[in-house]
Amino acid sequence: MSSAKAAAALRTSARVSAELLVVLVMAAAALWLLSRMWSVVWPLIVALFLTTLTWPLAEFLRRRGWPSALAASVVTVLSLLVAAGIAALIAVPVASQSGELADGVTAGIQRLREWAAGPPLNIGDDQISGASKAAMDRLQNSVGTAVSTVVTGVSTIFNGLITAVLALFLMFFFLKDGSRFLPWLTRQLPGRLATDVPVVAARGWQTLGSFVRSQAFVGLLDAVFIGLGLWIVGVPLVLPLAVLTFVSAFVPIVGALFAGLVAVLIALVSNGLTDALIVLAIIVAVQQLEGNVFQPMIQSRSLGLHAAVVLLAVTLGSSLAGVVGALLAVPIAALIAVVWNYLRDQLGEPPREPGTGERLPAAPAPAP
């Protein structure tokens, strides 16, 4: 083995490792700074999602001669009404059928006790009563923890309301003045950045919009087909479950599993094991249809991410930041892919002209 080549390889490895370490430190510092500003960043992210979803409607109104402020106001008010309608579609049926669900839960618990009392478990009523008493004692001993949990929940609801209000205001300003952003950004940046950054921002915006709108369409298809199946089987709370399916679709893979689990549990409690298995079969069939037909057709050109990349991104995001991480994992991965593809195009060597060995001039960057 050549000592000179080995030394050169070690120097190269050390230099690459040091550069990678610097990049990781900078990324960790950026994430730490982001976490410190999360109360501002989270409403901004929500507003961007809402803006990408409603931007086509605002553009349609502007093309019809509406002033930007009026178009943004109308779209914002319509979005607020739609959100209120979705909340009502979930809350009202749940409140009206709460008694039926409570009876179903009681009957389900009784069936579970009867099953546990038989073979192979043979758990007697005295053992079940002892376990219930121990659970009640533990609950009474943790009253302070329960109160703390309630206070935390109230604080979470209050913070959620503040986030929603800020997101609505930001959404209005994005809809009103968003078309002026790229020209303004071009004027502010010097040299090559005046071209590169607006191009990447425009591509990122298109990718984010494609993700949100495609997820909304896929979620709508899931909600319609699963809702029809639940209605045919006779499961209660069909409308809230369909709305939950639509909302959960914005968290790829994990959201569908969560919504399906809720539907199966309600079918099990209210209708029994047979209907629960039928509901499970319907959900699996719809999810297979979505994963193999709908989503590839709708998202293959918009995001350009393999299904394995989506799954790994959602898993990593959920492990790092819970539900929020699972929600943001796929769009962040798509935006990283946009930046990487642009850098690869700009840093790659120009193709050589066939037969001459001379390099062809690089294609100019597309206008923002």
N, C-alpha and C positions, 0 to 999 in steps of 0.2 A: 504494500500500500504506500502510495506517495505521501510523504510527510507534508509536502507543500500543498497538495490538494486537500489533505485532511485539515490542515490549519486554515486554509481558505474556506472550507465548508463550515468549520467551527465559527470563524469570524462572521460568515454570512448568517449562520443560525443565531449567533448572539445578537447581531444587529437587528435581524427580523424579530427576535424575541423582545428586545428592548423597545422597538417601535410598536409592537403589538401590546406590550405592557402599558406604554404611554396612551395608546388608543383606549385600552380598557379602563385606565384610570380616568381619562377624560369622559368616557361614557358613564362611569360610576358617578363622577362629579355632576354630570348633566342630569342623571336620574335623581340624585340627591336634591339638586336645586329644583327639579320638577316637583318632587314630593313636598318641598317646603312651600311651593306656590300652587299646590293642588286645589285650594279653594277657588283660585282664579282659572286654573287650567281646565278643570273638569267642566264648568259651565261653557268654556270656549269650545271644548270637544263636542259637547252635546249640541251647541249652537251650530257647529260645522256640519254635524250629521243631519240636523233638521234642515239646514240651508241646502245641502246637496239634494235632499229629498224633495224640497219644495221649489228649488230653483227653476225647473222647467215651467212651472205655472207662472212664476213671476216674470220670466222671459216672455211667455206667451202674452201676458197682459201688456208688457212694455211694447211688444211688437204691434199691438193693437192701438198704440198711441197713449196708453196710460202713463202718467208721470211715475217716476221711480218710487217716490215716497208713497203715493196712493197704492201702487201695485204691491209694495212691501207690506203696507198696513193691512190690505185685504187678505193677503196670503197668511200673514201672522195671525190675524183674527180667525181665519178659517182653520188654521192649525190648532189654535187653542180650543175651538169648538170641537174639532175631531178628537183631541185628547180628552176633553170632558165627556164626549160621547162614549169613548172607549172605557173610561172609568165607570160610567153609568152602566154600560153593558155588562161589566163584571160585577159591580156592587149590587145592583138591583136584583138580578136573579139569585145571587147568593143569599141575600137577605130574605127573599121570598121563599126560598126552598131550604132555609137553614133548619127548620123543624124536621123536614123529611130526611135531610142528611144526618141530623142528630139521631133520629130513630134508626137509620141505617147503620150508623156507627155502633149503637147499642146492640142491635141484632148481630152485627158482625162480631163484636166482642163476645156475645153469648155463644155464637157458633164456635168461636175460637176456644172458649172454655170447654165446651162439650167435646171438641176434638182433642184437646189436651188431656181431658179426663180419660179418654180411651187409650187403647194400645197404639203405639208402643210406649208413649210417655207415661200414662197412668198417673197424672198429676191430680191429686185430690183437691177438694174445695178448701180444706184447711190450709194446704200449702199456698194456694192462690190467695186466700185471705191474709195469710201471714206476709206474703210478698206485697200485697196492697197496703197493709198496715205499715210495713217498713218504708214503702215509697211515700206514704203520707207523712210519716215522722221525718223523713229526710226533707220533704217539701216544707214542713213547718220550721225545721231548723235552718232553712235557707231563705227565710223571708227577706233578710237584708239584701241578699244577692238578687232576689226577685225585684225588690224595689229599685236597686241599682240598674237592673236590666230594663225596667220600665222607663226610668229616667233617660237611659241611653237611647232607648227607642224613640222617646219624644224628641230628644236632641237630633237624632237621625232624620226624623220626619221634618223638623224645622229646617235643618240644613238642606234637605231635599227640596223643600219649597223655595228656599233662597236660590238654590241652583237652577230650579225651573224658571224662576222670574228672571234671573240674569241671562239664562240661555235664550229666553224669548226676546229680551231686549237686544242681545247680540245678534240673534237671528234677523231681527228687523233691520239692523244696521248693515249686516252682511248682504241681505237681499237688496237694500236700497243703494249701497255704495260699492258692492263687490266687483262690479265691472270696471271700476276705476283703479282697482288695486294693482294689477300688473303694470299698467302704464306708469303709475306712481312709483312702483318698485324699480322699474327700469331707469327712471330718472335719478333715483337715490343711490344706485350702486355704481362703482367705478369699473372701468375697463371691461375685461372678459366677464366679470360677474353680472354686468348689466344684461348679458345675453343668457348665460347659463342658468342663473337662479330663476328668472321668470319662466324659462322653458320647463325646468324641473317642477316649479310650482304649478304651472298650467297642466302638465301631465299628471302630477299628483292629485290635483283637483278633479280631473276627469276620472282617474282611477277610483278616488273616494266616492264620487257620485255614482259611478257604475256599481261599486260594491253595495252602497246603501239602497239604490233603486232595485238592483237585482235581488238582494235579500228580501226587500219588501214584496216583490212579485212572487218569489218562491214561498215566502211565508203566507201570502194570500192564497196560493194554490194549496198549500198544506192545510190551512185553516178551513177552506171550503170542502176538501175531500174528507178530512178527518171529521169535521162537523157533520157532514152528511152521514158518515158511517155511524157516529154516535147517535144521531137522530133516528136512524133506522133501527138500531139495537134498542133504543129506548133509555139511554143513559140520561140522568138529570144534568142540569147545568150545561147544556150543549153550547149555548152562546158564549158563556164565560170561558169554557174550555177552548172553543174555537179562537176567541180573542187571545187567550194565553198562548195558543200555538202560534198565532201570527206574531206576537211580540217576542216570543222565545226564538223565533227564526233568525233574529238579528245576532244571536250567539251561535255560530255554526257548530253543528254536531252536538255539542253539549246542551244547547237550548232545546233541540228536538227530543233528546232523551229525557230531559226534565219534564217537558209538557206531556210526553207520552206516559211517563210514570204517574203523573197526577191523574190523567184520564183513566188509566187502568185501575188505580187505587179507588177512585170514585165509583167506577163500574163494579169493582169487587165489593165495596161496602153497600152499594144501593141495589145491585141486581144479582149478585152472586158470582160464583167462580166461572160458570159457563160463559156468561156475557163478558166477564173480564177477559177471558181467553179470546173471545171473538174481537173485542176492542183491541187487544194486543196484536192480533193478526192483521186487523185493519191498519193500525199505526205502522207496523213493520212493512206492510205492502206499500203504503203511501210513502214512507221514508225511502224504500228501495226505488220506487218510481221517481222520487225527487232526486236521489243521489245518482241514479244511472241515466235519467232522461232530462229532467228539468234543469238541474243545476249545471251539468256540463254544457247544455245548449245555451244557457243564459250567461254563465260566468266564464266560459272558457276563453273568450276573447277579451273580456273586460279586465280580468285580474291576471291571468297567465300563471296561476299558482297550481301546482299539483295537489291532489287531495291529501297526500301524505304530508306535504308542507303545511296545509291547512290544519290537519289533525295535530301535528307537532306544535304549531304555533298556538293553537287553542290550549293544549295541555300545558305548555310553558307559561302562557299568560295567566291561566287560572291558578297555577301553582305559585306564581309570583305576586299576583294582585287579585285573586279571587274572581268574582263575577265580572268586575270591571276589566280585569286583565283578559278574561275570555272574550269579552265584547270587543276590546280594542286590538286583540292579537292579530286577526286576519287583515284589517286595514293597515296596521303598522307594517306587517310583513309585505303587503302589496306596495306600500310606499317605499320601503327599503328596496324592493325589486325595481321600482321605477328609477330610484337614484342610482342603483348599481348598473342597470342597463344603460343609463345615460353616460355614466362615467366610463363604462366599457367601450361605448361607441366613440367617446371623445379621446380616450387614451390608447385605443387600439391603433395598430399601424394601418395606413391606407392600403387598399388592395393594389397589387401590381398588375400592370397592363400585360395581357397575354402576349408572349413572344418577344417582349422587349426588356422585361425585368425592371422597367421604370415604374415608380409608384404613381398611382393616380391621385389627383388632388382630393382631399377630404371633403365630404359633402358638408355644405354649410348647415349650421344649426337652424332648426325650424323657428320661424317667427312666433313669438308668444301670442 
